[in-house]
Amino acid sequence: MSKTFSPTKRFLIKGVIATCLLSVTRVGFAAKMAQIIAVRVWPSSTYTRITLESNIKLNYKCAQLFNPDRMVIDIDNLNLNPTLKTISTKILNNDPFIKSIQATQLAPSTVRIMVELKQDFYPNTFTLSPIAEFKHRLVVDLYPSKSASADDDPLLTLLEEYQRGDLNKKQAQIKSPTNKKKNSPIIVMLDPGHGGEDPGAIGYKKTREKDIVLQIARRTYNLLKKEANIKVYMTRNEDVFIPLKVRVAKARSLNADLFVSIHADAFTNRSVKGSSVFALSTRGASSSAASYLAQTQNDADQIGGVSRSGDKYLDNTILDLVQKTTLSNGVLLGSAILNRMKKVNNLHKPSIEKAGFAVLKAPDIPSVLVETAFISNITEEQKLKTTSFQNQVSKAIVDGIKDYLKRRKN
Ligand SMILES: [Zn+2]
């Protein structure tokens, strides 16, 4: 049973115990029984998330057991209901980390959830308050202990740093563009918006933004891969939730030269349609629609669920240091993409828009956010699902990037 932890792991385990103690202080005072209204499991190659959604905040205790690796979560003031029973059916045979999950009635009003893992892991457990259409949530994130993943993806390391709150320190250094060797390939980071717990906008016919933008990003990736002097990465290539700052941090740690976030958002009015491209504004939004979209995008971390958020790296003092070239190159890149987009769809606005999108705030990477179309508009929702429109949008993004590379200022 005894186990040696690296400082990183020890920190996280302590964090979990602290969370658990806090969560049980109110046991006995809750008059109303909790009820599970949804159970979701999000497996991914980086980490697996289990979400229990309930009508009131759950009181829980958790523990990690070894030989075999297991996670036990005891929830008080709760009875096993048909929704919670389905948890065992949510695990696929090919799940990267989880072998099985069982929910049992341990005692009257206490449910035990036992998660059996396929490998050594560390957990991060936290609760989320209601937001958007979600009620209370208990989130159990399970990370593999062996960070020696087969590829060179820094995502797991960055997520660990993010949980510890020291992503900011490592990311504070601003890269000078002159460090770049001549003739080295241009590195493009594609960022399909949302993912996992965060579905993004949902269309009238229930099309989810997170699925559409992943499809478009994959098509764009395949086109860019064929370009001789371009190297391309994606912030996510599966249905996984990644906090906004980790997306930016991944781009910076892979020395990206350009960052293109891909979305298909909703607006309050279903008649609103057309494509738009956004660059970062440090001084407020260029229109009320831009401000609305930036707000809904920046809510993604609350919807997808983060346990902590150290915001220093995005605060104003760092933003004051933003090089003017980064911002003006962002506008140049956005205008080039918009110019190509107008050939494949009507434009929502004829020129590039600006707003304070958190995902565009890398101080040294020209970054844009492409709203491919409005998923809230019934015609555009239909269009977004088609291979032909997805291919056209991808080609427009690639051609826009190529136009920009010919014109950019260094
Ligand atoms: Zn979006």
Residues whose N, C-alpha, C, O or C-beta is under 5 A from the ligand:
A	BS01	ZN	G193 G200 H263 A264 D265
